[in-house]
Amino acid sequence: MKVLLANPRGFCAGVNMAIECLDDAIRRVGTGIYVYHEIVHNKYVVDRFTSQGVKFVNSLDEVPIGGILLFSAHGVSPEIRSIARERKLQTVDATCPLVTKVHLEAIRYANQGFNILLIGHEGHDEVIGTMGEAPESITLVQTPDEVGSLPFSSTDKLAFLTQTTLSVDEATAVINALRSRYPQIESPKKEDICYATTNRQDAVKALVESADVLIVLGSQNSSNSRRLMEIGASRGVPSYLVDGACELQRDWFEEAETVVVTAGASAPEVVVGECIEFLKQNFAAEVSEEMLRDENVHFATPRELLTLKPARPE
């Protein structure tokens, strides 16, 4: 068996920043740290921090007044920030700067009187946070088919934004439908889909044509990981999204000569290594690292970490 190991893969700069942020908070104050939602959408990462005493919550009512709270990489709405202030929480914002960019675009377009069409997936943390910036001005669009039923006219002021972790092909299909129906629609000068999302998708597209099986390391609730799996499946290649080697099944590979392995932007390299080891031990796999693009992006951790103090809940 030959294994083509996609590069780039795994952690992006935003995920690295968020994880470094939480690691630093633990070093500074120890226990008593809460995170609103999962810090990133990855079971291995969340389990690691849970074992260190971090508590992941879905409501700020679960955080003691005066406690320490991190906002996840996916961002939060102004309402959540307001509740955090009311509860006198020490907050650290680990939102990915590329998600913050979309939030700021939403605010700018709303202030200018635009109706904003947000291309994304309903219920995703990032979409919820972005829509919370201007709920009266934003309409969610998930598929090209939905464009035909939108209530706007060719004279309305319209702009579109996109969730950062979408499939490029998926977003392009919706954008084309929007531009066809609304030629006047505006968009940011620079696209919203994250560079890392695009790079990982391009790597899979380049490699999967010669693959018998595609393995994507990532959690089921990771949007960008699911998009990688869907690229392989759309090309007729058996494609699997798994959290780690423990989920791999031998019969997936019995007749496979070439396997492509990659990882979503929130999946750590350790789970990739365990997957490779499984294929080596069970199928004498020979691994070839396939470098398609170099990434040298780094985001600094938030300044709030410097003043973080052990919580004294009221």
N, C-alpha and C positions, 0 to 999 in steps of 0.2 A: 504494500500500500504506500502511496505517496500522499503526504499531507502538505497542502499549500497553506501556510500561515499568513493571513492577511496583515499587512502593515501599511497604514495606521489601523489600529484597533484599540479597544479598551478605553480607559479613562481619558476624557477630554479636559481642557484647562478649567472649565467651570466645575466639573465634578472634583478634580484635584483640589481646587480652592475650597470647596465646601467641606471635603473630608479633612483637609489640613486645618480648616477653621475649627471643626469639632474636636479634632485631636488636640489642638492648641488650648481650647477651652478646658478640656479635661486636665491637661498638664497644669493649667493655671489655678483651677478651683476644685478639681477633684470631682466629687459626686454632686448630685442635685441639679443636673442639667437636663432641660427639656428641649425637644425639637418639634416644631409644628409640622406634622406629616413626616414622611420618611425623608431623611437628609438627601438621599438620592434613591431612585427606584432600583434597588438591588438587595436581594435577600441576604447575601453573604455580608455585605457592608452593614446593613441594619442589624443583623444578628451579632456582628462583632461589637458594635457600639452598645447594644442592649446588654451584652455580657459584661460591659464595663460600667453599667449602671445608668446609662442614658435612657430617658423615657421619651418615647415618641407618642405624641398626642394628636387628636383630631379636633379638640376643642380647647380653647384657652382656659376654660373653667377647670381643666385638669391641672393647670399650673398654679402653684400657691402664689398668692399676692406677694410681690417683691422677689419672685423667683427669677431664674436665668432661663432665657428662651432663645433658641436659634431659629431663624427662618430658613427653610430648606432652599436648595439650589433652584427650585422651580418658581420661587417668588410667591408673594401673598398680596392680597388686596388691601387698599387703604383702610377698610373696615377692620381687618385683623390688626393692623398697626395701631389703630385707634383703641381697640380693646386692650392691647398690650400696654399702652400708655395709661389707660384707666386702672389697670391692675398693677401699675408701678413695676413692671417687669424690666429686668436688665436684658435688653435685646441685642442680638448680634445678627446682622443681615448677611447670610451666606448665599443670597440670590446670585445666580450666574449673571455677569455683566451683559451677556447677550440677551438674556431674558429682560433685564432692566431696560435695555434699548427698546424692546417692543413696548414695554409699559410707557416709556416716555413718548414714544410715537403715538400711542393711543391717546395720551393726555393732550398732546399737541394738536392732533387732528380733531379731537372733541372740542377743544377750545376755539378752533377755527370754524366750527359749525358743520363738520363733516359727519355723515353717517358712515360708520366703520364696519366693514365686513371682515370678520376674523376667521381665517381658514384654520381649522383645527378639529380636535376630537372632544366631544362633549364629556365633561367630568374629569378631564385631565387637570392636574394641579396647576399647571402653567396657564391653561385656558381660563380656569376659574379666577386666578390672580389677575390676569390681563383684563378680563371682562369687568372685574371689580373696579378698575380705574375709571371707567366711564360707562356704567351699565345702561344708561339711557341712550347711549350713542352707538353701542356695539351689537351687531347681529352675528351669530355663529353660523358659518357655512362649512359643512363637512364633505359634501360631494358635489360634482358638477351638476347632478340632477336637481339639486336644491336651488340652483341659481335661477331656474325658470320660474320658481314660485316666490321669489323675493318681491317685496311690495314697492320697490323703488322705480323711478322713471329715469329717462335719459337726460333729464334736466336737474336731477338731484346731485348735491355735492357728495361724492362717494370716494372712499379710500379703502384699500385692503391691507391687512397685516396677516402674518402667518405664525403659527406655533413653530418654535425653533427646531423641534425634533421630527418634523414630518418627512415623509419620503419626498424627494425632489420631484419625482414623476407624479406623485399624488397631488402635490401642491400645484404643479404646472397645469394639470388637467383642470383644476378649479379656477386657476387664474385665467386660463384661456377662455373658459366659459364666461367669466366675469367681464373680461375685456370685450368679448364678442357682443354681450348684451348691453354693456355700459362702456362705450368707447371713452367716456370722459373720466373714468375711474382713475384715481391717483394711487401712488405707492411710494414707499420710502426709496431713497436713492440707492441704498444698499439692501439687498434681500435679507429677510429675517431668519431664514433657515440657517442653523449653526454650521460654521465651517467644518466642524468635526463630524456632524451628521452627514454632510455632503461627502467628505473624504471617505468615511467608512462605507457609504453606499457605493461610491465610485470604485472602491477596491473590490467589493463583492461583485459588482457588475463585470469588472475586468477578469476576475478569476473563476466565476461560477460557470462560465461557458464550457470549461474543461472538467467540471466536477461531476462526480456520481452522487455525492452527498454534500450538503452544507450544514455545518454545525455553528450555531450562534450562541455564544455564552452571554446570558443576560436573563433578567427576571421577566415574568409574564406581564407585569404592569409597566415595563419599560417601553415607552413608545418607540424610541429610536432603535431598540433591539428588535422589536417586532417588525419594523420596516425592513431591516436587514433580512430577516427570515422570509418575508413576503417577496423580496426581490428574487431569491432563489426559487421559491415556489412558483412565481409567475413565469419562470423560464423552464418549468417542468422538472426541476431538480428536487429530490426529496430533501426537505429543509426542516431543521429542528431547532427550537429555542429552549435551552436548558440552563439551569442555575449552576450546574457543575457535573463532574464526571459520574457522580452517583446516579444521575438520571439517564446516562447513555445506555443504550441497549445493543447488545452484540449483533442482533439480526439486522440492524440498520446498515451494517458494514460488510456483511458476509460476501457480497459480490462487488464491493466498491474497490476500484483501483485508485481513484483520486478523490480525496476528501479536502474540502476547503473549510478552514476553521477561522472564525473571527470572533469579536466580542463587541457588544454595545458600549456606548460611551460611559455607562455607569458600572461596568463589570470589571473587577480587579484582575490583574494579571495572574494571580495565584490560581484562579479557577481555570484559566487558559492552560497553565502548566499542568494541572491535574488531568485535564482532558487529553492533552498531548501524551502524557505518561500512560493513560489508559490505552490509547491507540498504539503506542510503542509496545506495550506489554502483551496486548491481545492480538495485534496484527503486524508486528514487526515494522511499524510505520517508519518511513524515512521522511524527515521534516525539512521543508524548504521555506525559508522566510522570504516573503514576496513584498518588497518595499515599493509601493506605488507613489507615495507622497510623503514628504517630511513635514512634521509639525513641530513648531518651536514657540507655541503660545503659552503664556503664563499670566495668571491673574493674582494680584496681591491679596492677602487676607485682609478683612475689614479692620479698621482702626479701633473699633469698639473693643476688640480683644485686649488691647493694651490697658484698658481701664476696668476690665472685668474683675469683680470681687466675689468671694464666696457669698452665696445667697443667705440672707437673713429674712426668711418669709415672715410676713406679719400675721 
